[in-house]
Each structure stands twice: as structure tokens, then as C-alpha cells.
Amino acid sequence: MCGIIGYTGQSEALPILLEGLSRLEYRGYDSAGISVFNKNKTHTTYRAAGKLNELKKLTETSKATGLSGIGHTRWATHGEANTINAHPQSDTYGNLSVVHNGIVENYLDLKQELTNEGHLFNSDTDTETIPHLIEHYMNDGTGFEEAAEKSAARIKGANAVVVMCNDQPDKIVAFRTGNAGGVLIGYGDNEMLVASDIPAILGYTNTISHLLPGELAVLHPNSVQFKDQDGNPIKKEKTFVPNDPISIAKGDYRHFMLKEICEQPDAIIASLMGRLSSEEGLFSLEDLNLTADDINKISKVTLTGMGTSLHAAMLARLWMERIAGIPSEWDNSSEFRYREPLLDENSLFISISQSGETADTLAAMEEAKKKNISQITLCNYSNTQASRIADQTLQIRAGLEIGVAATKTFTCSLVTLYALAIYLGVQREKINGKEAAKLIEELFRLPEMIGTVLANQGQYEELATLYHSSSDFLFLGRGYNYPIALEGALKLKEVSYIHAEGYPAGEMKHGPISLIDESMPVVALVPKDELYEKMMNTINEAKSRGAIVIAVASESDTEIEQKVDHVIRIPDVSDSLSPIVASIPMQLISYYFAVRRGCDVDQPRNLAKSVTVE
């Protein structure tokens, strides 16, 4: 997750920017850069690939003085991790400087339009379209601030953007598009700051405001103005952040679990960084070292995990078969080594463990190792035991997850597995470049779609008020969404202590239907997919027996509200990606029910973050 810092005030900007970037290193990055602006209406930019020390070396003998500037740590999405693609990015004539978190979904169209007008691009990034777009409006006589507003209206996707201009060196413009990419404004003493996260600015202020999606802020050394997406002035509340580690880490959130649920758009962007290219229809998994011959020899994929990771394995099996065209199976890690699995030398074993230290999964990996088959492991941290056993590791890049219940590590595991399925499918020629490009293009939109789901959380509080005293819940799904039904039931059990069961909807008539009465809420995952009609039949059966039905349904479904008691809407999305989007309501249901019941959300009883014993 890239880091942003900006400063305008009475002090030299360079050391403040470097210190802010140092405090954001935990977010992960592969290049860094800064721009320092001065009163002579010029700016100096430094960029370097690698760690922040490389950037600091460039500035050690710097004579770049100025009282304002912006900085960035980048994790590559579009284009390699090199100096040319590092931020800040500029326009044709070097008048503007931009740092950016997120994905500009329509950057190819914008780039083509701007190139046709004569704009010269130097990098492979989507970010570079932003300063060129602002330059485009300024060339028509529009002022810097208004040009930024117009550009924000044209940029699609979930983005956080901070921009400066030589002509107004003490002004910083920041804006958000979509529902990802946090931006906060810090109020200092005759100075103003902007950042992507609180630690970057805590040495200078404890008073902040948050930009919401569609909002824009204009910072001067002694003031800030906020505007909505139509350019109308708005007022923002100020928040005081206590200067203790726990409060800093939580920010404005009551619990780490909610913070981590809401971090998922940014976490998914980080998980995709450097791995996708919609322009080429292909992408690179640089941390995967498999030759085309190795991939074509794969006879079967076996996926394993525990708890939430097992549900990720179940879903990935479907992707491996339908996208990559490889026969696949899943198994619970604790059972795998006791069933004498049949694996030949061309099998591929994929283990999923967010911590990389899960005892049962490690034991399953050791069993697979005895059979001398190729292993890939997914985890969220480097130098884990799982990485030492496996031949190769795919980092899911979710960032630190403190809440015991897995949220962003689950969705980042799914995104990584989905990317792997596409990669294997292309290599095995199960899908062509055009088909891969279509899948990848939708992946680019995933953070924005999840941000949309996160935007309306009041409905979950209302459901919790109505049904928090229920003793039992039933979660139903089919196809891609059956594993998500299991995950929804697991989350509710974990954090709210309500008994819940997840079932494939087709199984209901084979036993579970006898449990249904007017006191049992049923959560039905019913997106508009190939199994929609079958799910509707199940819902009708549940309703005829008095069940309270809460449906998770597509935005375009105009019939569902007449069939159920409550509807939670998710964006229209392909069948294969719908389970990732649908997992967000599962998490929010469990969270708000747990809060309403007074449970210890971040540290549920009897549970540990990493189970390191069998």
C-alpha cells in the first residue's frame, strides 16, 4: 500500500517529507520520490528505485530548498519498479508534480486522448495520465485548482491524488475518487500536512480531518478549504488523535477488525501491484519461478488450509479448474496427511496460511514434501516456516492484521489465487490474451466495487439491532458462493458467539430444512449468476417455512426485494469475482452483531491469531 506525505508551511520541506516517508515504510514499497517547491516557482524532484535509503542518498548533498513539497513510496502496479515509474510523476513541461495511490481504471483511454493532443509520456504508469490531464485543462486557460477538480471528475476507479504546481508553490491540492485510498489532512502551527496514514504526520500535529470519496482539499500554509465533487464548499470535522501506539494504529476506528475490513480496497491494490497489465492482457508473477514446461506438466492441483484459508482453497479450486483448466481438489490441512493422498510427480501443492506458521498446514506441507512434488505457499509475511518448506512463496501483501478474525488477509489470499489461476490459464493456453485482459480489467475494478459495499454500513447496525439475540443462523450459497456461505457462518461464530452453519443451498432439502422456523435468520448469497434461479427456489422454500431471509443480491436485481425480508446490495460483477465482493457483507454482519452483543471483537474468546499447535 503506497504512502503519501505532503507539507506546506514555514519550515524546510525536505527533511519533513523524508521523515514522513520513513514512518510509512511499514506499508511496503519498491521505489520512492519527493518534489520540493520553492518561491522561485520551480521545483526539484528526486526519485529512486529500491528502499528509502537510496532516495536519501540522492538528497544528502541537495541544495533543494523550499517550504512545501510532496513525497511518495510506491508499490508498482503499472510498469516496473524503477526510477522512471517512481512518483512523483509530472506533465509534459514539468510544471506539475503528482503522487497517487490507487488504480486509474480508464488510464488507457485518457492516455490515448492526451497523446493525440501532443502530450509526451515518459513512464509506463497510470499515474502519469493525471498531471497530463490537469495540464490539458490548464492549457485551455483553466486555473490550477479548477483543472484538478475537472480532472478528478474524469478519473475512474479508487484513487487518492495529491498535486502541486510551480505557479502556486505554497498550495497543495488533494482529492479522492472512489472508495479506496485514504487521505487525511493535518492541522499544524502555521503549516498544513496531507498524508495517507496518521504516523506520517504525528510529529507535527494530532488534529486531522479525513477526505471522503468525491471530496477535494486545497491546502495553504495557514488554511485549508474543502469542496465536494461539484465544487461546492463543505465543512469538515476535526479529530484529535491521542499519541499512543494503540490509538495511532486504530485511527478513527473503534476496533481493529473494522479498520481492517475497511482497508481491503487498499490491501487488494497492494496485492495486485506489479502483477497486472490490462494493456498487454498478461501479467507477471515475478515471485513465481515456474517455466512454461513446468506449468504444462501439472496434472492436478491440491489446495489446503485451515479455517478461513480453507474457504479460500475451496474457492480457488473452482478458479483452477474453470480458468486454468487443471483438475483440482481441496482438503483440510489437519486431515490431509492422514488420508494417504494420491499425488504424482506432476502434482502441484498449494498451501494457504496467512501467518505462514499454522501447525496443521505445515504438517500437510511436510507430507507433500515427502512425495517430492512442487509446492507453492501463500502467506502474509516473509521468512515464515511455510516459506522454508515450500519451493516458492506468493506474498498476499495484506499488511499487518491485528484483529484475530481474518478479513483483509482472506480477500488478499483470494485475489492472489485468482491471479495465479489466470497466470496458469494463459501459460497453458486455456484462455487467450483477450480473455485474460477481460478478467484483469475487472480485477482492476475490484477495489472500487468493494469500496462501494463498504460505504453503507448503517444497514448492518440495523440488522444487528433486529436479530442480535438470535441463537442460530443459516448461511446458504451455491457454486462460487458456497465457500463464502461457510466463511460467513465462521465469522459470525468467531466474533459474535452465535451458532451458525453454512451450507450449499442444494443441500438444504437433505436435512437442514428441518431447522428452519420463524426464529432462524437465513443469509442467502444470491447474486445474478448462473445459479440465480436455483437459489431463488431455495429462498422460496425457506420463506414458506417462516424463515427471516437476508439476501446478498446484485444491484440490478429488481425482483429480490419482494421475495425476502432484507436486501444487502453488491455491485454487478462476473460470477467468478462475485464471491470476493460478497465476502465483505459477511464480515460486516459478524462485526456489527458482535458489537451489538458486547463481544470482544478483536480478541474473541478461546481464539488465537495463529494456531501453532495441532
C-alpha positions as CSV (number, residue, x, y, z in Angstrom):
1,M,0.0,0.0,0.0
2,C,1.7,3.1,-1.2
3,G,2.5,6.0,1.1
4,I,1.8,9.8,0.6
5,I,3.1,12.8,2.5
6,G,2.7,16.5,1.7
7,Y,3.7,19.7,3.5
8,T,3.3,23.4,3.2
9,G,4.3,25.8,5.9
10,Q,7.2,27.8,7.3
11,S,9.9,25.0,7.6
12,E,12.2,23.4,5.1
13,A,10.1,20.7,3.5
14,L,12.8,18.2,2.5
15,P,13.5,16.7,6.0
16,I,9.8,16.7,6.9
17,L,9.0,14.7,3.7
18,L,11.8,12.2,4.3
19,E,10.8,11.7,7.9
20,G,7.1,11.2,6.8
21,L,8.1,8.6,4.2
22,S,10.2,6.8,6.8
23,R,7.2,6.5,9.0
24,L,5.2,5.0,6.1
25,E,7.8,2.3,5.2
26,Y,5.7,-0.4,7.0
27,R,3.1,-0.1,4.2
28,G,5.6,-1.7,1.7
29,Y,7.0,-0.2,-1.4
30,D,9.6,-0.7,-4.2
31,S,10.5,2.9,-5.0
32,A,10.3,6.4,-3.5
33,G,10.4,10.0,-4.5
34,I,9.9,13.6,-3.4
35,S,9.3,17.0,-5.0
36,V,10.3,20.2,-3.2
37,F,8.8,23.5,-4.3
38,N,10.3,27.0,-3.8
39,K,9.2,30.6,-4.1
40,N,11.0,31.0,-7.5
41,K,8.2,28.9,-8.9
42,T,10.3,25.9,-9.7
43,H,10.6,22.5,-8.0
44,T,13.3,19.8,-7.6
45,T,12.3,16.1,-7.8
46,Y,14.3,13.1,-6.6
47,R,13.3,9.5,-7.3
48,A,14.9,6.2,-6.7
49,A,14.1,2.5,-7.0
50,G,14.6,0.3,-4.0
51,K,14.5,1.3,-0.4
52,L,14.2,4.8,1.1
53,N,17.9,4.9,1.8
54,E,18.5,5.1,-1.9
55,L,16.4,8.3,-2.1
56,K,18.1,9.7,1.0
57,K,21.5,9.2,-0.7
58,L,20.3,11.4,-3.6
59,T,19.3,14.2,-1.2
60,E,22.4,14.2,1.1
61,T,24.2,16.9,-0.9
62,S,20.9,18.5,-2.0
63,K,20.6,22.2,-2.3
64,A,16.9,21.8,-2.9
65,T,15.3,24.3,-0.6
66,G,11.6,25.1,-0.3
67,L,8.8,25.4,2.2
68,S,6.5,22.9,0.5
69,G,6.5,19.6,-1.2
70,I,5.1,16.1,-1.6
71,G,6.6,12.6,-1.3
72,H,5.6,9.0,-2.1
73,T,6.6,5.4,-1.6
74,R,5.3,3.3,-4.5
75,W,4.5,-0.3,-4.9
76,A,4.3,-0.9,-8.6
77,T,1.0,-1.6,-10.4
78,H,1.5,-0.3,-13.9
79,G,5.1,-0.5,-15.1
80,E,8.2,-1.9,-13.5
81,A,9.6,-0.8,-10.2
82,N,12.2,1.6,-11.5
83,T,13.2,5.3,-11.3
84,I,11.2,6.3,-14.3
85,N,8.0,4.9,-12.9
86,A,8.5,6.1,-9.4
87,H,6.4,9.0,-8.1
88,P,6.1,12.0,-8.3
89,Q,5.1,12.0,-11.9
90,S,4.9,15.2,-14.0
91,D,3.3,16.7,-17.1
92,T,4.9,17.4,-20.4
93,Y,6.8,20.6,-19.4
94,G,7.5,19.8,-15.7
95,N,5.1,22.3,-14.3
96,L,3.1,19.9,-12.1
97,S,4.0,17.1,-9.7
98,V,1.7,14.3,-8.7
99,V,1.7,11.5,-6.2
100,H,-1.0,8.9,-6.3
101,N,-2.4,5.8,-4.6
102,G,-4.8,3.5,-6.4
103,I,-5.6,2.4,-10.0
104,V,-6.8,4.8,-12.7
105,E,-9.2,2.3,-14.4
106,N,-9.6,4.4,-17.6
107,Y,-5.9,5.4,-17.9
108,L,-5.6,3.8,-21.4
109,D,-8.4,5.9,-22.8
110,L,-7.1,9.0,-21.2
111,K,-3.5,8.4,-22.3
112,Q,-4.7,7.8,-25.9
113,E,-6.7,11.0,-25.8
114,L,-3.9,13.1,-24.4
115,T,-1.3,11.6,-26.7
116,N,-3.4,12.6,-29.7
117,E,-3.3,16.1,-28.3
118,G,0.5,16.1,-28.3
119,H,1.2,15.2,-24.7
120,L,4.5,13.3,-24.2
121,F,4.6,10.5,-21.8
122,N,7.8,9.2,-20.2
123,S,6.7,6.4,-17.9
124,D,4.6,3.2,-18.0
125,T,2.4,4.3,-15.1
126,D,-1.3,5.0,-15.0
127,T,-0.4,7.8,-12.6
128,E,1.2,9.9,-15.3
129,T,-2.1,10.5,-17.0
130,I,-3.2,12.6,-14.0
131,P,-0.7,15.5,-14.4
132,H,-1.2,15.4,-18.2
133,L,-5.0,15.6,-17.7
134,I,-4.6,18.6,-15.4
135,E,-2.2,20.2,-17.8
136,H,-4.8,19.6,-20.6
137,Y,-7.3,21.8,-18.7
138,M,-4.7,24.4,-17.7
139,N,-3.7,24.7,-21.4
140,D,-7.2,25.9,-22.1
141,G,-6.8,28.7,-19.6
142,T,-8.3,26.9,-16.6
143,G,-6.7,27.7,-13.2
144,F,-4.7,25.0,-11.4
145,E,-7.3,24.3,-8.7
146,E,-10.2,24.1,-11.1
147,A,-8.2,22.0,-13.5
148,A,-7.6,19.5,-10.7
149,E,-11.3,19.5,-9.9
150,K,-12.2,18.8,-13.6
151,S,-9.6,16.0,-13.7
152,A,-10.9,14.4,-10.6
153,A,-14.3,14.1,-12.3
154,R,-12.9,12.2,-15.2
155,I,-10.7,9.7,-13.4
156,K,-12.4,6.4,-12.8
157,G,-11.6,4.0,-10.0
158,A,-10.5,4.2,-6.4
159,N,-7.7,6.8,-6.1
160,A,-6.0,9.2,-3.8
161,V,-4.2,12.1,-5.5
162,V,-2.0,14.9,-4.3
163,V,-0.7,17.5,-6.8
164,M,1.4,20.7,-6.7
165,C,2.1,23.3,-9.4
166,N,5.1,25.6,-9.9
167,D,2.9,28.7,-10.4
168,Q,1.5,28.3,-6.8
169,P,4.3,26.7,-4.8
170,D,2.6,27.0,-1.4
171,K,-0.6,25.3,-2.5
172,I,-1.3,21.6,-2.3
173,V,-4.5,20.1,-3.9
174,A,-5.6,16.6,-2.7
175,F,-8.6,14.6,-3.8
176,R,-10.2,11.2,-3.6
177,T,-12.1,9.3,-6.3
178,G,-13.9,6.2,-5.5
179,N,-13.9,4.4,-2.1
180,A,-10.2,3.5,-1.6
181,G,-7.1,5.4,-0.9
182,G,-7.3,7.2,2.4
183,V,-6.4,10.9,2.6
184,L,-6.1,12.8,5.8
185,I,-5.4,16.5,6.4
186,G,-3.2,17.6,9.4
187,Y,-3.5,21.0,11.0
188,G,-0.2,22.3,12.3
189,D,1.1,25.5,13.7
190,N,1.3,27.8,10.6
191,E,1.7,24.7,8.5
192,M,-0.6,22.1,6.9
193,L,0.0,18.5,6.0
194,V,-1.6,15.8,4.0
195,A,-0.9,12.0,4.2
196,S,-2.2,8.6,3.5
197,D,-1.8,7.5,7.1
198,I,-1.6,9.0,10.6
199,P,2.0,8.0,11.5
200,A,3.5,10.2,8.7
201,I,2.4,13.5,10.3
202,L,2.1,12.7,14.1
203,G,5.3,14.6,14.8
204,Y,3.7,17.8,13.6
205,T,0.0,17.6,14.6
206,N,-2.6,15.5,16.5
207,T,-5.5,17.2,14.8
208,I,-6.8,15.8,11.5
209,S,-9.7,15.7,9.1
210,H,-10.5,12.9,6.6
211,L,-11.3,13.3,3.0
212,L,-14.3,11.2,1.9
213,P,-14.7,9.8,-1.6
214,G,-15.6,12.6,-4.1
215,E,-14.0,15.3,-1.9
216,L,-11.2,17.7,-2.6
217,A,-9.0,19.8,-0.3
218,V,-6.9,22.9,-1.1
219,L,-4.0,23.4,1.5
220,H,-2.2,26.7,2.2
221,P,0.3,27.1,5.0
222,N,-2.4,28.6,7.3
223,S,-5.6,27.2,6.0
224,V,-7.5,24.5,4.1
225,Q,-10.6,24.6,2.0
226,F,-12.8,21.5,1.4
227,K,-15.1,21.0,-1.6
228,D,-17.5,18.3,-2.7
229,Q,-17.4,16.7,-6.2
230,D,-19.4,19.6,-7.6
231,G,-17.0,22.2,-6.4
232,N,-19.3,23.4,-3.5
233,P,-17.5,24.4,-0.2
234,I,-18.1,22.0,2.6
235,K,-17.1,21.9,6.3
236,K,-15.1,19.1,7.8
237,E,-15.0,17.9,11.4
238,K,-11.6,17.8,13.1
239,T,-10.5,14.7,15.0
240,F,-7.9,14.6,17.8
241,V,-5.6,11.5,17.7
242,P,-4.1,10.5,21.0
243,N,-0.4,10.0,20.7
244,D,-0.3,6.4,22.0
245,P,0.5,3.4,19.8
246,I,-2.9,1.7,20.0
247,S,-4.8,4.8,19.2
248,I,-2.4,5.7,16.4
249,A,-2.8,2.2,14.9
250,K,-6.6,2.2,15.2
251,G,-7.1,5.7,13.9
252,D,-10.8,6.7,13.9
253,Y,-12.0,3.1,14.1
254,R,-13.4,1.6,17.3
255,H,-11.9,-1.8,16.6
256,F,-9.0,-3.2,14.6
257,M,-11.4,-5.6,12.9
258,L,-13.5,-2.8,11.4
259,K,-10.3,-0.9,10.4
260,E,-9.0,-4.0,8.6
261,I,-12.3,-4.6,6.9
262,C,-12.3,-1.0,5.6
263,E,-8.6,-1.3,4.5
264,Q,-9.5,-4.0,2.0
265,P,-9.6,-1.8,-1.1
266,D,-6.1,-0.6,-0.4
267,A,-4.9,-4.0,0.6
268,I,-6.2,-5.5,-2.7
269,I,-4.4,-2.8,-4.7
270,A,-1.2,-3.8,-2.8
271,S,-1.8,-7.5,-3.6
272,L,-2.2,-6.7,-7.3
273,M,0.8,-4.3,-7.5
274,G,3.3,-5.2,-10.1
275,R,1.3,-8.3,-11.2
276,L,-1.2,-7.0,-13.7
277,S,-1.2,-5.2,-17.0
278,S,-4.5,-4.6,-18.8
279,E,-2.6,-3.1,-21.6
280,E,-0.9,-6.3,-22.5
281,G,-3.6,-8.7,-21.4
282,L,-1.0,-10.5,-19.4
283,F,0.8,-10.0,-16.1
284,S,3.9,-11.1,-14.3
285,L,4.1,-13.1,-11.1
286,E,7.8,-12.2,-10.5
287,D,7.8,-14.1,-7.2
288,L,6.8,-17.3,-9.1
289,N,9.5,-19.3,-10.8
290,L,7.8,-21.8,-13.0
291,T,8.7,-22.5,-16.6
292,A,6.1,-22.9,-19.3
293,D,7.1,-26.6,-19.4
294,D,6.6,-26.9,-15.6
295,I,3.1,-25.4,-15.9
296,N,2.0,-27.5,-18.8
297,K,3.1,-30.7,-17.0
298,I,0.8,-30.0,-14.0
299,S,-1.6,-32.9,-13.7
300,K,-3.5,-31.9,-10.6
301,V,-3.6,-29.0,-8.1
302,T,-4.2,-29.8,-4.5
303,L,-5.1,-26.8,-2.2
304,T,-5.1,-26.9,1.5
305,G,-5.6,-24.6,4.5
306,M,-7.4,-24.2,7.8
307,G,-10.4,-22.1,8.8
308,T,-10.7,-19.0,6.5
309,S,-7.7,-20.2,4.5
310,L,-9.6,-23.5,3.8
311,H,-12.5,-21.5,2.4
312,A,-10.0,-19.7,0.1
313,A,-8.7,-23.1,-1.0
314,M,-12.3,-24.2,-1.8
315,L,-13.0,-21.2,-3.9
316,A,-9.6,-21.4,-5.6
317,R,-10.3,-25.0,-6.7
318,L,-13.1,-23.7,-8.9
319,W,-10.9,-21.0,-10.4
320,M,-8.1,-23.5,-11.1
321,E,-10.5,-25.8,-13.0
322,R,-12.5,-23.2,-14.8
323,I,-9.9,-20.6,-15.6
324,A,-6.6,-22.6,-15.6
325,G,-8.2,-25.9,-16.9
326,I,-6.4,-28.0,-14.3
327,P,-8.1,-30.8,-12.3
328,S,-8.1,-29.6,-8.7
329,E,-9.1,-30.6,-5.2
330,W,-9.1,-29.1,-1.7
331,D,-8.5,-30.6,1.7
332,N,-8.5,-29.5,5.3
333,S,-4.8,-29.4,6.3
334,S,-5.4,-31.3,9.5
335,E,-6.9,-34.2,7.6
336,F,-4.7,-34.2,4.6
337,R,-1.7,-36.1,6.0
338,Y,-4.0,-38.9,7.4
339,R,-5.7,-39.9,4.3
340,E,-2.8,-41.2,2.3
341,P,-3.3,-38.7,-0.6
342,L,-2.6,-39.9,-4.2
343,L,-0.2,-37.3,-5.7
344,D,2.0,-38.0,-8.7
345,E,5.3,-36.2,-9.6
346,N,3.4,-33.7,-11.7
347,S,1.0,-32.6,-9.0
348,L,1.1,-29.0,-7.7
349,F,0.5,-28.5,-4.0
350,I,-0.7,-25.0,-2.9
351,S,-0.9,-24.2,0.8
352,I,-2.6,-21.2,2.3
353,S,-1.6,-19.8,5.7
354,Q,-1.8,-16.1,6.4
355,S,0.7,-16.4,9.2
356,G,2.9,-19.0,7.5
357,E,3.1,-20.7,10.9
358,T,-0.1,-22.7,11.1
359,A,0.9,-26.1,12.6
360,D,-1.6,-28.3,10.7
361,T,-0.8,-26.7,7.4
362,L,2.9,-27.0,8.0
363,A,2.4,-30.7,8.7
364,A,0.4,-31.1,5.5
365,M,3.2,-29.4,3.6
366,E,5.8,-31.8,5.1
367,E,3.6,-34.7,4.0
368,A,3.5,-33.3,0.4
369,K,7.3,-32.8,0.6
370,K,7.8,-36.5,1.3
371,K,6.1,-37.1,-2.1
372,N,8.6,-34.8,-3.8
373,I,6.0,-32.7,-5.5
374,S,6.2,-29.0,-6.4
375,Q,4.8,-26.6,-3.7
376,I,3.6,-23.0,-3.6
377,T,2.6,-21.4,-0.4
378,L,0.6,-18.2,0.2
379,C,1.3,-16.1,3.3
380,N,1.3,-12.6,4.5
381,Y,4.8,-12.4,5.9
382,S,8.3,-13.2,4.8
383,N,10.7,-15.7,6.3
384,T,8.0,-18.0,7.6
385,Q,8.2,-21.7,8.2
386,A,5.8,-22.3,5.3
387,S,8.2,-20.4,3.0
388,R,11.1,-22.5,4.1
389,I,9.2,-25.7,3.3
390,A,7.6,-24.7,0.0
391,D,9.6,-24.3,-3.2
392,Q,8.0,-20.9,-3.8
393,T,6.1,-18.3,-1.9
394,L,3.4,-15.8,-3.1
395,Q,3.0,-13.0,-0.7
396,I,-0.6,-11.8,-0.3
397,R,0.6,-8.3,0.8
398,A,-2.4,-7.6,3.0
399,G,-0.3,-5.7,5.5
400,L,-0.4,-6.1,9.3
401,E,-3.7,-7.6,10.5
402,I,-4.2,-7.3,14.3
403,G,-7.8,-8.5,14.7
404,V,-8.0,-12.3,15.3
405,A,-10.7,-12.8,12.7
406,A,-9.2,-12.8,9.2
407,T,-10.7,-10.2,7.0
408,K,-8.2,-8.5,4.6
409,T,-5.9,-11.5,4.6
410,F,-8.8,-13.5,3.3
411,T,-9.6,-11.2,0.4
412,C,-5.9,-10.8,-0.5
413,S,-5.5,-14.5,-0.5
414,L,-8.4,-14.8,-2.9
415,V,-7.0,-12.1,-5.2
416,T,-3.6,-13.7,-5.2
417,L,-5.1,-17.1,-6.0
418,Y,-7.3,-15.6,-8.7
419,A,-4.3,-14.0,-10.3
420,L,-2.4,-17.3,-10.1
421,A,-5.3,-19.1,-11.9
422,I,-5.2,-16.5,-14.7
423,Y,-1.5,-16.8,-15.0
424,L,-1.6,-20.6,-15.2
425,G,-4.6,-20.4,-17.7
426,V,-2.6,-18.2,-20.0
427,Q,0.5,-20.3,-19.9
428,R,-1.5,-23.5,-20.6
429,E,-3.4,-21.7,-23.3
430,K,-6.7,-22.4,-21.6
431,I,-7.5,-18.7,-22.0
432,N,-6.1,-16.3,-24.6
433,G,-4.7,-12.9,-24.1
434,K,-8.0,-11.2,-24.9
435,E,-9.8,-13.3,-22.3
436,A,-7.1,-12.7,-19.7
437,A,-7.3,-9.0,-20.4
438,K,-11.0,-9.0,-19.7
439,L,-10.5,-10.8,-16.4
440,I,-7.7,-8.5,-15.4
441,E,-9.7,-5.4,-16.3
442,E,-12.4,-6.5,-13.8
443,L,-9.7,-7.2,-11.2
444,F,-8.7,-3.5,-11.6
445,R,-12.2,-2.5,-10.6
446,L,-12.4,-4.8,-7.6
447,P,-11.1,-2.2,-5.0
448,E,-13.7,0.3,-6.2
449,M,-16.5,-2.3,-6.0
450,I,-15.5,-3.3,-2.5
451,G,-15.4,0.4,-1.5
452,T,-19.0,0.8,-2.7
453,V,-20.0,-2.1,-0.4
454,L,-18.2,-0.6,2.5
455,A,-19.9,2.8,2.0
456,N,-23.3,1.8,3.5
457,Q,-22.7,0.3,6.9
458,G,-25.8,1.5,8.7
459,Q,-27.8,-1.4,7.3
460,Y,-25.6,-3.9,9.3
461,E,-26.2,-2.0,12.5
462,E,-30.0,-2.2,11.8
463,L,-29.8,-5.9,11.2
464,A,-27.8,-6.4,14.4
465,T,-30.4,-4.4,16.4
466,L,-33.2,-6.7,15.0
467,Y,-31.5,-10.1,15.2
468,H,-28.6,-10.0,17.6
469,S,-30.5,-12.1,20.1
470,S,-31.0,-15.0,17.6
471,S,-29.4,-18.2,18.8
472,D,-28.9,-19.7,15.3
473,F,-28.1,-18.5,11.7
474,L,-28.1,-20.4,8.4
475,F,-25.9,-19.2,5.5
476,L,-26.6,-20.5,2.0
477,G,-24.8,-20.3,-1.2
478,R,-24.1,-22.2,-4.4
479,G,-21.3,-22.5,-6.8
480,Y,-18.7,-19.8,-6.3
481,N,-20.6,-18.5,-3.3
482,Y,-20.8,-21.8,-1.3
483,P,-17.4,-21.2,0.3
484,I,-18.5,-17.6,1.2
485,A,-21.5,-19.0,3.0
486,L,-19.1,-21.1,5.0
487,E,-17.0,-18.1,5.7
488,G,-20.0,-16.0,6.7
489,A,-21.0,-18.7,9.2
490,L,-17.5,-19.0,10.5
491,K,-17.1,-15.2,11.0
492,L,-20.4,-14.9,12.9
493,K,-19.4,-17.8,15.2
494,E,-15.9,-16.4,15.8
495,V,-16.7,-12.9,16.9
496,S,-20.3,-12.8,18.0
497,Y,-20.6,-16.3,19.5
498,I,-23.8,-17.0,17.6
499,H,-24.2,-20.6,16.4
500,A,-24.2,-20.5,12.6
501,E,-24.0,-23.1,9.8
502,G,-23.0,-22.7,6.2
503,Y,-24.4,-25.0,3.5
504,P,-24.6,-25.4,-0.2
505,A,-28.2,-24.4,-0.9
506,G,-28.9,-27.6,-2.8
507,E,-28.2,-29.5,0.4
508,M,-31.0,-27.7,2.4
509,K,-33.7,-30.2,1.5
510,H,-31.5,-33.1,2.6
511,G,-31.7,-32.2,6.3
512,P,-31.1,-28.6,7.3
513,I,-34.6,-27.5,6.2
514,S,-36.0,-29.2,9.3
515,L,-34.2,-26.5,11.4
516,I,-36.0,-23.6,9.7
517,D,-38.7,-21.7,11.5
518,E,-39.6,-18.0,12.2
519,S,-36.8,-17.6,14.8
520,M,-33.9,-18.6,12.4
521,P,-32.5,-15.9,10.1
522,V,-31.2,-17.2,6.8
523,V,-28.5,-15.3,5.0
524,A,-28.7,-16.2,1.3
525,L,-26.0,-15.3,-1.2
526,V,-27.9,-14.7,-4.4
527,P,-26.0,-12.7,-7.0
528,K,-27.3,-12.7,-10.6
529,D,-25.2,-15.6,-11.7
530,E,-25.8,-18.9,-13.5
531,L,-27.3,-20.4,-10.3
532,Y,-29.6,-17.5,-9.5
533,E,-32.9,-19.3,-10.3
534,K,-31.9,-22.3,-8.2
535,M,-31.0,-20.0,-5.3
536,M,-34.4,-18.3,-5.6
537,N,-36.1,-21.7,-5.4
538,T,-34.3,-22.3,-2.1
539,I,-35.3,-18.8,-0.8
540,N,-38.9,-19.5,-1.6
541,E,-38.7,-22.8,0.3
542,A,-37.2,-21.1,3.3
543,K,-39.8,-18.3,3.3
544,S,-42.7,-20.8,3.0
545,R,-41.5,-22.2,6.4
546,G,-41.4,-18.8,8.1
547,A,-37.7,-18.0,7.8
548,I,-36.4,-14.5,8.0
549,V,-34.3,-14.1,4.8
550,I,-31.5,-11.7,4.4
551,A,-30.3,-11.7,0.8
552,V,-27.0,-10.5,-0.5
553,A,-28.0,-9.6,-4.1
554,S,-26.8,-7.8,-7.2
555,E,-27.7,-4.1,-7.7
556,S,-29.5,-4.9,-10.9
557,D,-31.9,-7.5,-9.2
558,T,-35.2,-5.7,-9.2
559,E,-37.2,-8.7,-8.0
560,I,-35.5,-9.8,-4.9
561,E,-37.0,-7.2,-2.5
562,Q,-40.5,-8.8,-3.0
563,K,-39.1,-12.2,-2.1
564,V,-37.1,-11.6,1.1
565,D,-37.1,-9.6,4.3
566,H,-33.9,-7.6,3.9
567,V,-31.5,-7.0,0.9
568,I,-27.8,-6.1,1.1
569,R,-26.7,-4.9,-2.3
570,I,-23.4,-5.7,-4.0
571,P,-22.3,-4.3,-7.4
572,D,-23.0,-6.3,-10.6
573,V,-19.9,-8.4,-11.1
574,S,-18.9,-11.6,-13.0
575,D,-19.7,-14.9,-11.5
576,S,-16.1,-15.7,-10.8
577,L,-15.4,-12.5,-8.8
578,S,-18.7,-12.2,-7.1
579,P,-17.6,-14.3,-4.1
580,I,-14.8,-11.8,-3.2
581,V,-17.3,-8.9,-3.3
582,A,-19.9,-10.9,-1.4
583,S,-17.4,-11.7,1.4
584,I,-17.5,-8.1,2.6
585,P,-21.1,-8.2,3.8
586,M,-20.3,-11.5,5.6
587,Q,-17.5,-9.6,7.6
588,L,-19.7,-6.6,8.3
589,I,-22.6,-8.7,9.6
590,S,-20.3,-10.5,12.0
591,Y,-18.7,-7.3,13.2
592,Y,-21.8,-5.3,13.9
593,F,-23.6,-8.3,15.5
594,A,-20.5,-8.8,17.8
595,V,-20.5,-5.1,18.7
596,R,-24.2,-5.2,19.5
597,R,-23.8,-8.2,21.7
598,G,-20.9,-6.6,23.6
599,C,-18.3,-9.2,22.5
600,D,-14.5,-8.7,22.4
601,V,-14.3,-8.2,18.7
602,D,-10.6,-8.0,18.2
603,Q,-9.7,-10.9,20.6
604,P,-12.6,-13.4,20.7
605,R,-12.6,-15.9,23.5
606,N,-10.6,-19.1,23.0
607,L,-9.1,-18.0,19.7
608,A,-5.6,-17.1,18.7
609,K,-4.4,-15.2,15.6
610,S,-2.0,-18.1,14.6
611,V,-2.6,-21.7,15.6
612,T,0.9,-23.1,16.1
613,V,0.0,-26.4,17.7
614,E,-2.1,-29.3,16.4
